[in-house]
Amino acid sequence: MKNLLLSVFYACFFSSIIAQPSDFVKGADVGSLSEQIDRGVKFHDKKGNERECLDLLKDYQISAIRLRVWVNPKDKYCGKEDVLRQALHAKSLGMDVMIDFHYSDWWADPAKQPIPLAWENHSYRKMKKDLRNHTVEVLTLLKDNGITPRWVQVGNETTNGMLWSVKKDPATGWEVKDENGNTTITKSMGHIKTEPKHYAGFIRTGYEAVKEVFPDAIVIVHLDNGFDAELYDYNLGIINRYGGKYDMIGMSLYPYWALQGHPERNADQVITDCMANIRRLAEKTGKDIMIVETGMEVDMEHPEVMDEGKRQLARIINEARNMTNGRCKGVFYWEPQMLPGGYRLGAFDPNGCPTAIMDGFVE
C-alpha cells in the first residue's frame, strides 16, 4: 500500500509539473479583423459551423493577439478606438494583447516609415514629443478601460529606422519603386543611415512613454528578415550606441518572401538561419526574442502548398520553443484570418475556414 501511495503521489506530482503553463506564446496579428467583420465576412470551423473569429483561433492554441496602431488613419480602422474595441474583445476571451505602434498614418515597413501628416513639419525635438504623446494617449485609453498589454512594439519593422517618408503613388498610396526596386525618400527625421542618433532617440522615447503608463509591459524593437544576422547586429548596434532602450527583440520571419528573387535560398535554410540568429542574439544582447510576424502561402488550387505551409509553421513553432534555450518567447502569425485574394499569406480559405496551415499551430 505504501508503494502504491508513493506511486500515485509521484504520478500526480510530475503531472502537475508537466501541466504548468509555459511562457511560450502562440499568437495572431488580427489588425484587419474589425474591418472584415464590418464588411460582413463570416468565419467557419472545418465542420462548417459559423464561429466568432478569435474564439475559432483559440481552437488552434492561439492565446494572444497583436494589434497595429496608426496615428490618424484615413478611416476608423487601426486608430485608437478600433484598437480598444478589439482589445476589449480579446480580454473577454482571456487572450493577451500586443500593441504595435507604426508611428505613421498608414503602413510602416522596411521600404517606408511615413511621417504622420500632423507631424510632417516638426523638428526632431517636437517629433519626439509627438511620438511620446501619441504613445501615452493610446496606452492610457487602454488602461482606463481595463486593458493591460503584455507587450508593446515601438515601431514596426524599423530595419531602416523610423519616421521617413517616400515618394508614393497618389492613387494607391503605396510607395513608388524604380527599376531596381528602390524608393525615393522625400523627407526623413529618423532614417538609420542618415539620422542614426534620431532613430535611437525615437526608440528610447517610445520605450520611456510605454513605461510611463505600463511599467511592466515588455517593450519590443521589431525588425524584418530574422535570418539576417548582419542586419540585426547593425540596427541594434545603432540603438545601443546612441542610447536606445528596449526589453525584447521582435523578428519577422517569412520564408516565402525571403525566397523571392533569391533562388539560392530554400525555406528550411531560412528557418535554420533564423533559429541560429535567435540563439546568437540572446547570448550577445541578453535579450529574449519573439517572432512577431510569420505567414505561409495559401493556394487553393494546390493543397500541397498549404501542407508545406503547415510543415514550415510547425517547424518554426517547435524549434522556436524547444531549440533556442528558452530565449524565444513566442510566434505570431500575421493576419491568419485574411481570405485569399488581396493577401496571399493568410491561413483561411475563401469561405472563412482554416486551411491546413493552421494545423501547424497544434501540438
N, C-alpha and C positions, 0 to 999 in steps of 0.2 A: 504493500500500500504506500509505504514511504517513497519508494522509487517511482510509483505511478504518479503520486502527487508532485514530485520533483519534475517529472517529465512534462506534466501539464503546466507547471509553473514556468519552466524554461520555454515551452512552446508559446505560451501567451506573452512572455517577456520579449522574446525575439520577434514575434509577430508584431508587437507594438512598436518595436524599433523600425522594422521594415515599413510599417504603415505611416511612420511620421512623414508629414508633408515636406517635400523638397522645396528649396528656394529657386529651383529652375522653373521658368515660366514659359508657357506656350501662349502666344498672343496673336491678335489680328488688328491691323490698321483698318478701320471702318469709317474713315473720314467722309466718304460719299454716301453712307447709308441713309442718312435722313433725307437727302435729295432723292435717292432711289425710292424710298417709301412714299414721299410726296408725289412722285411720278406714277405711283401705283404698282411698283414692282412687288411681286409676291414670291415668297420662298417656300420650298418644299423639302421634306426629307426623302430618302430613297424609296419609301413606300408610297409616296405621292401625297402625304398629308401636309396641308399648309401649316407652316411654322413661323413663329417670330424669329428673325434672323439671329440675334445674339443667343437666344435660347438654343437654336439649332447648332450654333458654333460650339456651345458648351458640350454638346454630344461628342465633339472631337477633342475634348480635353483642353479647349481654349479657355483660359481663365482671366484674360486681360485684354483690354482694347487700347488702341492708340488713336489719338485724335489730333489732326493738324489745326493750327490757328493762323488765320490771316488777319492783317491789321484792319483794313477797310475793304472787304470783298465787294465785288460789284453786285452780288445778291446776298441773301442772308446766310448762305451756306459757308461753313468753316469760319464764321465770325464767332464772337464770344458767346452769344446767346445760343447758337446752334451747338457749340461745344458743350455748354451747360446742359442742354436738352439731352444730348447723347450720354454725357457722363452720369446724369441722374438715372437714366435707364440702366446703364451698366451697373451702377451701385445697387439698384433694386434687385439685380440678379447675382449680387455678390462678387462682381468682377472688379479687378484692379484697373486703374486708368493711367495711361501715359499721355502727357501733353507735349505736342511737337510744335514749337514756335518756329514759323517760317520767317518772321520779321519781314514780311512782304504782303502786298495786297493780293498776290496770286502765287503760283508755283515758284518755289526756290529750289535749285538743284545745282549740280556742278557746272552746268552751262550758263547759269544766270542766277542772280540773287537780287531781284529788282527792288530798288529802294521804294518804300511806300510813297504814294503821291504826296501825302501830307508832310513827309519828312524831306522831300527832294532838295530843297534849297537851304537846308540847315547845315550848320557847322558840325565838325566832329563832336565837339562837346555837347551841342544841342541834340545831336542824333543819339548819343549815349543816353541822354536824359529821356528822349523819346522811347528808346528801347526799354529802359528801366520802367518808365511809367506804364507802357503797354503791358509788360510782363506782370507787374504788380496788379494792374487793373483786372486782367483776365483771371489771375490766380485768386485775387480777393473775391471776385464774383463766385468762383467755385467754392472757396472757403465759407463764404456767407451762406451758401446753400448746402453745406454739409459734405462737400466733395474734397477729399484729400488725395491728390495724385501721388502715386508711388514713385513715379519718375517724371522728369521734365527735361525735354531737349531744348537747348538754347541754340537754335539754328537747325536747318535741315540740309544734310549733305553739304556741309560747308568746306568741301575739299579745296576750293579755290577762294576761300574767305566768305565774307557776307557783306550785304548791302552794296552791291554793284549792279548797275543796270546795263542792258544791251539793246542794240537795235532790234526792233520787233516788227512783225507783220501787223499792220493796223487792223486788218480784217479778222485775224485769228488770235492775235495776242501772243503767239509763240515767237521765240527767237528766230532771227534770220541767220542762216549759216551760209558761208561761202563754199566754193567747190571742195575745199579741204576740210569742211565740217567745223570751221571756226566761226565764232561770233565777233561782233564789233562792240566793244564797251563804250557806252555813251556817257556814263557817269559812275564814279567809284568813290567810296569812302572807306571800304574795308577789304579790297582785294588782297589776297595773300602775297602776291608778287610786288605790288606797288605800295600797299599800306599795311605791312605785316604787324606793326605796332597797333594800328587801329583795329585790325581783326582780333588780336589778342585782347584788346581793351573791350571790344564788344562782348567777347566770350565772358570776360570777368564781370562786366556789368550785368549780363544776363544771370550769371551764377549768383551774384550778390542779391539781385532782385528776387530770384526764386527763394533763397534762404530767408529773405526778409518776411515772406509770407508763410513758407513751409520749410522750417529749418531742417526737417528730417527727410525732405524729398531728395532723391538721387538725381543729380544734375548730369546730363549726358551731352557730350560732344559727338556729333554724328557725321561720319564721312562715308563715301561710297567705296566700291571695289575692295571689300575686306581681304582679298587675296594679295593686295599690293603692299608689301611691307615698306617699300621706299616711300610711297605716298604717306603712310601713317607716320613714319619717322620724321618726314619733313613737316607735315602740318602740325603734329603735336609738339614737335620741336619749337616751332614758331610760337605756339601758345605758351609753352613753358618758358621760353626765353624772355617773353615780354609780359609776363605776369598774369596770364590767363589762368582760370581755375575751373576744375570740373571733377566729378566723382567717378564717372564711368565712361568708357569708350563705346559708342554705338557704331555698328557697321551695317552697310547694305551688302548683300551677297546675292547676286543674280547670275547664275551660270549661263542662262540664256543670253543676256546682254553681254556678258564677258566674252562670249564666243563670236559675237557679231564683228566681222572684219578681222578676226584672228583665227585663221584656220589651223594655226599651230597649237591652239588650246583645245582641251576637252573638259567636259563638265566635272568629271571626277578629279582632275588635277586642280581645277579652280577651287573645289571644295577642300581638297587636301592642303593647298597653299593657304587657304583662309584659316583652317584649324591650326596650322603651324604658326601663322601670324598671331592668332589669339594667344597661344601659349607664350610666344616670344614677347608680345606686348605686355602681357600680365606680369611676366618676370621683370621686364625692363622698367615699366612705369609703376608697378604696384597697384594698378587699377583693374577692376573687374571689367568684363566686356559683355556686350549683348548684341546679337544680330537683330536689329530693329526693323529690317526690311529684307524679305526674300519673296520669290514668286516663280512659278513654273508655267510653261506654255499650255494653254487649252486649245485642242484641235479636235473638234467633234467628229471630223471625217476620219481621223486616225486615232482610235482609242489607245494604241500603243504609246502615243506621245504622252497621254495622261498617266499611263502606267509607269513610264520612265520618270515623269514628274513626281509621282508618289515615291518612287525609289530614291530619287535625289533628296526630296524633303525629309524622308525617314532617315536617310544617312546624315543629313545636316543636323537634325534634332538629336540623333543618337550620339554622334561624335561631339557636338557642342556640349551635351550633357555629361558624357562619360569619358571624353578623351582630351579635356582641357584643364585637368587638375582642379576641377570645380570652379574655374575662373570665368567661364561663360555662363551667364545667368539666365539666358532665355533666347527664344527665337520667335519673332513676329512675322507673320505673312502679310504682305501689303495688299489690302483690299481683296480678300478671297471671295467675297460675295459679289464681285463685279461679274456681269454677264458677258459672254463673248460678243465681240463687235468692236467697240472703241478701244478696249484694252485687252490684250491677249494673254496676260499673265495672272488673271484671276484664278478661281478654282471651282466655279459653278458653271452649270450648263445653261442654255437659253431659257429653260423652264425654272430657273432659280433653284436647281437641285445640285447638291455637292457632287463633283466628279470624283474619280478615283484618286486624284491628287490629295484630297482631304484625308483619305485614309492614312496618309503618311504621318499625320499628327498622332494617330492612335497607337499607343504602345501596349 
